[in-house]
Amino acid sequence: MSFAANESYDRDPQLQEVPSARWYAVQVASGCEKRVKTNLEQRVQTLDVADRILRVQIPQTPTVKIRKDGSRQHSEEKVFPGYVLVEMVMDDESWQVVKNTPNVINFVGAEQKRRYGRGRGHVKPVPLSPGEVERIFKHTEEQEPVIKVDMAVGDKIIVLSGPFKDFEGEVIEVSPERSKLKALLSIFGRDTPVELEFNQVEKTG
């Protein structure tokens, strides 16, 4: 199906002479962001459209996951799971290259109704505004690593070591940057807040 002829994509004739690249958000199958990026970059080279599809990005921010033993695992977390961003000059061919990439669902845009018949219409890709693009990439560049732990307020825990070994309690405060938490432990029949290291406890429920 021709995008230009059958998908009713409106373009300013003046812009066709000097096309400009814009960023578009593309929805992809869950968990397939990296696969889509790799496949699309290969297709761009194979189909010789590198002059119109310039960059494929998966905005990510740094994260630090603290494991049970207190060690830290550095990784990246997707800002928009299920989406990739593509900088491209939108025309019939470049649209087809992106749209026909495996695991691509559709461009993010405005849905246009069919002129006749039933069923959903097509989606007209809408570029991201320059402000949105700047905000997204500025956020990913300046973001401090997010520290994540597998503990949250309200979790039930058991103490594995130290003077309160085998005591059970409930988490009331989590301090990822210090690798510590506070839990209410029943000591002498009273709920007492106790500060513990992450590697001293284990979740029970």
Buried (B, 14 or more C-beta within 10 A) or exposed (E): EEBEEEBEBEEEEEEEEEBEBBBBBBBBEEEBBEBBBEBBBEBBEEBEBEEBBBEBBBBBBEBBBBEBEEEEEEEEBBBBEBBBBBBBBBBBBBBBBBBEBEBBBBBBBEEBEEEEEEEEBBBBBEBBEEEEBEEBBEEBEEBEBEBBBEBEEEBEBBBBEEEBEEBBBBBBEBEBEEBBBBBBBEEEEEEBEBEBBBBBBEEEE
